[in-house]
């Protein structure tokens, strides 16, 4: 539930095998995160059934694999100031070319993750 206006927030850091994420905003309608991905590490190849995301690279560089079911994935290189919108159902994976910080805003369904491939052995 949203806090009343003027309520201070405390970011939550969540360790991940590829780095960590800092959840700095959370409400019933949206979530704001900063993903720190260590150079050479990658998030899962994944998609979301409901969750929608938009990312913005703050620093570093990453390769974003992106595509929809039934079409081939393409890889695009993103650097500081580059963003990408990921509607629900979009297959995607980020691989950091260097230590990279990514601002992510999304709808609030944080557990809506379907992992297709994961180099760290996570399944869901």
MIBA-712734 format. One line per field, with one value per atom (N, C-alpha, C): atom name; residue number from 1; x, y, z; residue in one letter. Coordinates in nm, 3 decimals. Layout:
! MIBA-712734
name = CA:...
resi = NUM:...
x = X:...
y = Y:...
z = Z:...
resn = A:...
! end
This chain:
! MIBA-712734
name = N:CA:C:N:CA:C:N:CA:C:N:CA:C:N:CA:C:N:CA:C:N:CA:C:N:CA:C:N:CA:C:N:CA:C:N:CA:C:N:CA:C:N:CA:C:N:CA:C:N:CA:C:N:CA:C:N:CA:C:N:CA:C:N:CA:C:N:CA:C:N:CA:C:N:CA:C:N:CA:C:N:CA:C:N:CA:C:N:CA:C:N:CA:C:N:CA:C:N:CA:C:N:CA:C:N:CA:C:N:CA:C:N:CA:C:N:CA:C:N:CA:C:N:CA:C:N:CA:C:N:CA:C:N:CA:C:N:CA:C:N:CA:C:N:CA:C:N:CA:C:N:CA:C:N:CA:C:N:CA:C:N:CA:C:N:CA:C:N:CA:C:N:CA:C:N:CA:C:N:CA:C:N:CA:C:N:CA:C:N:CA:C:N:CA:C:N:CA:C:N:CA:C:N:CA:C:N:CA:C:N:CA:C:N:CA:C:N:CA:C:N:CA:C:N:CA:C:N:CA:C:N:CA:C:N:CA:C:N:CA:C:N:CA:C:N:CA:C:N:CA:C:N:CA:C:N:CA:C:N:CA:C:N:CA:C:N:CA:C:N:CA:C:N:CA:C:N:CA:C:N:CA:C:N:CA:C:N:CA:C:N:CA:C:N:CA:C:N:CA:C:N:CA:C:N:CA:C:N:CA:C:N:CA:C:N:CA:C:N:CA:C:N:CA:C:N:CA:C:N:CA:C:N:CA:C:N:CA:C:N:CA:C:N:CA:C:N:CA:C:N:CA:C:N:CA:C:N:CA:C:N:CA:C:N:CA:C:N:CA:C:N:CA:C:N:CA:C:N:CA:C:N:CA:C:N:CA:C:N:CA:C:N:CA:C:N:CA:C:N:CA:C:N:CA:C:N:CA:C:N:CA:C:N:CA:C:N:CA:C:N:CA:C:N:CA:C:N:CA:C:N:CA:C
resi = 1:1:1:2:2:2:3:3:3:4:4:4:5:5:5:6:6:6:7:7:7:8:8:8:9:9:9:10:10:10:11:11:11:12:12:12:13:13:13:14:14:14:15:15:15:16:16:16:17:17:17:18:18:18:19:19:19:20:20:20:21:21:21:22:22:22:23:23:23:24:24:24:25:25:25:26:26:26:27:27:27:28:28:28:29:29:29:30:30:30:31:31:31:32:32:32:33:33:33:34:34:34:35:35:35:36:36:36:37:37:37:38:38:38:39:39:39:40:40:40:41:41:41:42:42:42:43:43:43:44:44:44:45:45:45:46:46:46:47:47:47:48:48:48:49:49:49:50:50:50:51:51:51:52:52:52:53:53:53:54:54:54:55:55:55:56:56:56:57:57:57:58:58:58:59:59:59:60:60:60:61:61:61:62:62:62:63:63:63:64:64:64:65:65:65:66:66:66:67:67:67:68:68:68:69:69:69:70:70:70:71:71:71:72:72:72:73:73:73:74:74:74:75:75:75:76:76:76:77:77:77:78:78:78:79:79:79:80:80:80:81:81:81:82:82:82:83:83:83:84:84:84:85:85:85:86:86:86:87:87:87:88:88:88:89:89:89:90:90:90:91:91:91:92:92:92:93:93:93:94:94:94:95:95:95:96:96:96:97:97:97:98:98:98:99:99:99:100:100:100:101:101:101:102:102:102:103:103:103:104:104:104:105:105:105:106:106:106:107:107:107:108:108:108:109:109:109:110:110:110:111:111:111:112:112:112:113:113:113:114:114:114:115:115:115:116:116:116:117:117:117:118:118:118:119:119:119:120:120:120:121:121:121:122:122:122:123:123:123:124:124:124
x = 0.084:0.000:0.089:0.047:0.122:0.125:0.236:0.252:0.190:0.156:0.104:0.209:0.167:0.263:0.362:0.487:0.589:0.651:0.615:0.671:0.807:0.910:1.042:1.040:1.125:1.139:1.282:1.300:1.433:1.455:1.555:1.582:1.615:1.576:1.602:1.699:1.814:1.911:1.889:1.876:1.850:1.968:2.045:2.158:2.109:2.184:2.156:2.287:2.283:2.410:2.489:2.424:2.487:2.527:2.491:2.517:2.416:2.340:2.232:2.133:2.015:1.917:1.881:1.859:1.814:1.673:1.578:1.439:1.422:1.404:1.398:1.257:1.164:1.024:0.933:0.825:0.730:0.593:0.496:0.357:0.267:0.138:0.043:0.046:0.101:0.094:0.228:0.341:0.471:0.582:0.697:0.819:0.935:1.026:1.149:1.269:1.361:1.481:1.603:1.718:1.846:1.912:1.941:2.010:2.159:2.241:2.386:2.431:2.476:2.517:2.668:2.738:2.884:2.921:3.030:3.078:3.090:3.037:3.041:2.927:2.850:2.738:2.610:2.510:2.387:2.266:2.157:2.029:1.975:1.871:1.807:1.750:1.744:1.656:1.517:1.431:1.305:1.196:1.074:0.964:0.868:0.774:0.675:0.537:0.446:0.309:0.231:0.254:0.177:0.268:0.380:0.470:0.522:0.526:0.577:0.691:0.800:0.918:0.967:1.032:1.111:1.244:1.352:1.486:1.557:1.655:1.742:1.880:1.980:2.117:2.172:2.216:2.274:2.425:2.492:2.637:2.673:2.789:2.833:2.775:2.769:2.716:2.665:2.558:2.504:2.453:2.446:2.381:2.244:2.140:2.003:1.954:1.927:1.862:1.712:1.642:1.500:1.425:1.304:1.219:1.090:0.998:0.871:0.864:0.772:0.755:0.724:0.793:0.767:0.853:0.926:1.018:1.158:1.257:1.394:1.429:1.523:1.571:1.680:1.686:1.796:1.870:1.993:2.073:2.105:2.078:2.109:2.203:2.297:2.391:2.335:2.329:2.279:2.388:2.401:2.496:2.425:2.499:2.439:2.341:2.222:2.118:2.028:2.061:1.978:1.873:1.752:1.642:1.571:1.485:1.410:1.282:1.172:1.044:1.023:0.985:0.965:0.822:0.729:0.592:0.586:0.481:0.460:0.471:0.534:0.549:0.678:0.750:0.875:0.986:1.049:1.164:1.283:1.358:1.470:1.576:1.699:1.812:1.912:1.965:2.070:2.202:2.307:2.442:2.531:2.595:2.677:2.812:2.852:2.983:3.089:3.044:3.127:3.034:3.085:2.994:2.891:2.764:2.656:2.546:2.496:2.380:2.265:2.150:2.030:1.915:1.850:1.727:1.612:1.530:1.416:1.290:1.188:1.055:0.963:0.872:0.784:0.652:0.561:0.440:0.482:0.398:0.445:0.454:0.436:0.432:0.575:0.646:0.787:0.810:0.714:0.731:0.691:0.649:0.606:0.729:0.802:0.922:0.915:0.923:0.934:1.074:1.160:1.298:1.306:1.362:1.380:1.521:1.619:1.759:1.818:1.909:1.972:2.107:2.213:2.348:2.378:2.290:2.312:2.226:2.156:2.080:1.945:1.899:1.767:1.661:1.552:1.440:1.313:1.216:1.085:0.995
y = -0.118:0.000:0.124:0.228:0.352:0.420:0.484:0.560:0.698:0.765:0.901:0.996:1.107:1.204:1.248:1.264:1.312:1.204:1.076:0.968:0.928:0.925:0.883:0.736:0.701:0.563:0.518:0.389:0.333:0.229:0.249:0.152:0.015:-0.089:-0.227:-0.288:-0.336:-0.399:-0.550:-0.609:-0.752:-0.815:-0.904:-0.969:-1.061:-1.064:-1.150:-1.215:-1.330:-1.393:-1.310:-1.219:-1.134:-0.997:-0.968:-0.836:-0.811:-0.703:-0.676:-0.578:-0.574:-0.472:-0.393:-0.265:-0.176:-0.132:-0.175:-0.133:-0.001:0.107:0.240:0.297:0.234:0.279:0.159:0.155:0.045:0.095:0.073:0.108:0.000:0.017:-0.076:-0.070:0.038:0.059:0.050:0.066:0.063:0.026:-0.011:-0.040:0.028:0.088:0.145:0.073:0.032:-0.041:0.016:-0.007:0.009:-0.128:-0.182:-0.309:-0.282:-0.345:-0.337:-0.474:-0.480:-0.606:-0.601:-0.697:-0.701:-0.738:-0.680:-0.707:-0.855:-0.901:-1.040:-1.124:-1.072:-1.146:-1.118:-1.207:-1.196:-1.232:-1.164:-1.202:-1.322:-1.383:-1.496:-1.451:-1.546:-1.528:-1.554:-1.455:-1.460:-1.382:-1.401:-1.314:-1.305:-1.214:-1.193:-1.206:-1.271:-1.288:-1.157:-1.081:-0.959:-0.836:-0.854:-0.742:-0.676:-0.545:-0.464:-0.380:-0.366:-0.295:-0.195:-0.090:-0.001:0.019:0.007:0.021:0.141:0.194:0.302:0.273:0.264:0.240:0.369:0.363:0.480:0.487:0.372:0.367:0.227:0.218:0.089:0.061:-0.067:-0.109:-0.252:-0.281:-0.416:-0.455:-0.587:-0.643:-0.691:-0.646:-0.685:-0.777:-0.903:-0.996:-0.974:-0.960:-0.928:-0.989:-1.038:-1.094:-1.143:-1.183:-1.237:-1.385:-1.456:-1.598:-1.614:-1.708:-1.734:-1.653:-1.554:-1.479:-1.495:-1.480:-1.489:-1.372:-1.394:-1.285:-1.209:-1.081:-0.999:-0.942:-0.903:-0.844:-0.700:-0.610:-0.469:-0.426:-0.340:-0.287:-0.157:-0.148:-0.028:0.031:0.163:0.235:0.344:0.426:0.532:0.619:0.635:0.715:0.636:0.510:0.427:0.356:0.350:0.284:0.185:0.103:0.003:-0.030:-0.044:-0.082:-0.231:-0.305:-0.449:-0.483:-0.489:-0.526:-0.670:-0.702:-0.840:-0.936:-1.051:-1.152:-1.142:-1.031:-1.012:-1.096:-1.183:-1.259:-1.162:-1.165:-1.072:-1.123:-1.077:-1.106:-0.992:-0.945:-0.844:-0.911:-0.881:-0.927:-0.804:-0.782:-0.663:-0.679:-0.583:-0.583:-0.524:-0.447:-0.388:-0.374:-0.339:-0.312:-0.210:-0.242:-0.162:-0.138:-0.014:0.021:0.055:-0.008:0.007:0.052:0.161:0.205:0.128:0.064:-0.012:0.037:0.067:0.092:-0.014:-0.062:-0.169:-0.163:-0.245:-0.272:-0.356:-0.369:-0.422:-0.574:-0.651:-0.797:-0.855:-0.837:-0.876:-1.026:-1.108:-1.253:-1.312:-1.229:-1.275:-1.291:-1.401:-1.428:-1.572:-1.587:-1.720:-1.728:-1.809:-1.823:-1.933:-1.898:-1.993:-2.052:-1.970:-2.012:-1.932:-1.995:-1.924:-1.988:-1.912:-1.966:-1.996:-1.954:-1.974:-2.087:-2.162:-2.276:-2.244:-2.120:-2.085:-2.127:-2.180:-2.217:-2.162:-2.136:-2.089:-2.079
z = 0.000:0.000:0.000:-0.066:-0.072:0.064:0.091:0.215:0.198:0.310:0.299:0.243:0.184:0.129:0.236:0.192:0.283:0.371:0.349:0.428:0.373:0.459:0.409:0.368:0.272:0.230:0.256:0.270:0.289:0.179:0.093:-0.012:0.046:-0.028:0.011:-0.089:-0.042:-0.131:-0.128:-0.247:-0.261:-0.334:-0.268:-0.335:-0.448:-0.556:-0.671:-0.713:-0.780:-0.819:-0.921:-0.991:-1.091:-1.037:-0.912:-0.852:-0.742:-0.755:-0.660:-0.721:-0.660:-0.699:-0.575:-0.597:-0.491:-0.525:-0.443:-0.464:-0.389:-0.464:-0.402:-0.400:-0.470:-0.470:-0.487:-0.408:-0.422:-0.380:-0.467:-0.435:-0.496:-0.481:-0.541:-0.694:-0.750:-0.894:-0.967:-0.895:-0.962:-0.865:-0.923:-0.847:-0.920:-0.845:-0.901:-0.843:-0.930:-0.887:-0.958:-0.897:-0.966:-0.962:-1.081:-1.092:-1.109:-1.027:-1.045:-1.093:-1.218:-1.280:-1.300:-1.238:-1.253:-1.396:-1.443:-1.578:-1.606:-1.719:-1.758:-1.705:-1.612:-1.554:-1.634:-1.617:-1.695:-1.610:-1.634:-1.575:-1.652:-1.602:-1.670:-1.804:-1.898:-2.013:-1.957:-1.962:-1.890:-1.963:-1.914:-1.954:-1.836:-1.847:-1.742:-1.805:-1.734:-1.785:-1.774:-1.665:-1.639:-1.629:-1.564:-1.533:-1.661:-1.660:-1.769:-1.713:-1.788:-1.741:-1.844:-1.795:-1.880:-1.810:-1.888:-1.830:-1.890:-1.815:-1.860:-1.806:-1.894:-1.849:-1.792:-1.666:-1.599:-1.621:-1.615:-1.635:-1.684:-1.750:-1.802:-1.939:-1.974:-2.104:-2.091:-2.165:-2.162:-2.299:-2.318:-2.435:-2.390:-2.457:-2.426:-2.536:-2.499:-2.591:-2.574:-2.684:-2.675:-2.793:-2.765:-2.869:-2.809:-2.894:-2.847:-2.883:-2.820:-2.850:-2.999:-3.062:-3.203:-3.298:-3.248:-3.334:-3.276:-3.357:-3.309:-3.219:-3.128:-3.044:-3.117:-3.090:-3.141:-3.022:-3.042:-2.935:-2.971:-2.877:-2.895:-2.784:-2.816:-2.719:-2.664:-2.530:-2.465:-2.376:-2.378:-2.294:-2.218:-2.146:-2.064:-2.144:-2.089:-2.154:-2.246:-2.275:-2.361:-2.278:-2.331:-2.261:-2.351:-2.287:-2.363:-2.286:-2.357:-2.297:-2.321:-2.215:-2.223:-2.182:-2.278:-2.246:-2.192:-2.120:-2.073:-2.191:-2.167:-2.271:-2.350:-2.338:-2.411:-2.348:-2.426:-2.378:-2.373:-2.263:-2.252:-2.155:-2.180:-2.092:-2.108:-1.995:-1.994:-1.958:-2.035:-2.004:-1.998:-1.884:-1.864:-1.932:-2.011:-2.075:-1.982:-1.885:-1.779:-1.660:-1.543:-1.432:-1.479:-1.461:-1.520:-1.419:-1.415:-1.333:-1.424:-1.395:-1.478:-1.390:-1.428:-1.362:-1.426:-1.342:-1.392:-1.322:-1.398:-1.342:-1.399:-1.315:-1.360:-1.286:-1.335:-1.260:-1.139:-1.036:-0.908:-0.893:-0.998:-0.986:-0.985:-0.873:-0.867:-0.877:-0.839:-0.846:-0.981:-1.074:-1.206:-1.297:-1.279:-1.357:-1.408:-1.539:-1.599:-1.657:-1.593:-1.638:-1.744:-1.859:-1.968:-1.966:-1.929:-1.914:-1.799:-1.722:-1.612:-1.581:-1.591:-1.570:-1.424:-1.333:-1.189:-1.133:-1.219:-1.175:-1.113:-1.125:-1.071:-1.171:-1.121:-1.207:-1.149:-1.234:-1.191:-1.310
resn = X:X:X:X:X:X:X:X:X:X:X:X:X:X:X:X:X:X:X:X:X:X:X:X:X:X:X:X:X:X:X:X:X:X:X:X:X:X:X:X:X:X:X:X:X:X:X:X:X:X:X:X:X:X:X:X:X:X:X:X:X:X:X:X:X:X:X:X:X:X:X:X:X:X:X:X:X:X:X:X:X:X:X:X:X:X:X:X:X:X:X:X:X:X:X:X:X:X:X:X:X:X:X:X:X:X:X:X:X:X:X:X:X:X:X:X:X:X:X:X:X:X:X:X:X:X:X:X:X:X:X:X:X:X:X:X:X:X:X:X:X:X:X:X:X:X:X:X:X:X:X:X:X:X:X:X:X:X:X:X:X:X:X:X:X:X:X:X:X:X:X:X:X:X:X:X:X:X:X:X:X:X:X:X:X:X:X:X:X:X:X:X:X:X:X:X:X:X:X:X:X:X:X:X:X:X:X:X:X:X:X:X:X:X:X:X:X:X:X:X:X:X:X:X:X:X:X:X:X:X:X:X:X:X:X:X:X:X:X:X:X:X:X:X:X:X:X:X:X:X:X:X:X:X:X:X:X:X:X:X:X:X:X:X:X:X:X:X:X:X:X:X:X:X:X:X:X:X:X:X:X:X:X:X:X:X:X:X:X:X:X:X:X:X:X:X:X:X:X:X:X:X:X:X:X:X:X:X:X:X:X:X:X:X:X:X:X:X:X:X:X:X:X:X:X:X:X:X:X:X:X:X:X:X:X:X:X:X:X:X:X:X:X:X:X:X:X:X:X:X:X:X:X:X:X:X:X:X:X:X:X:X:X:X:X:X:X:X:X:X:X:X
! end
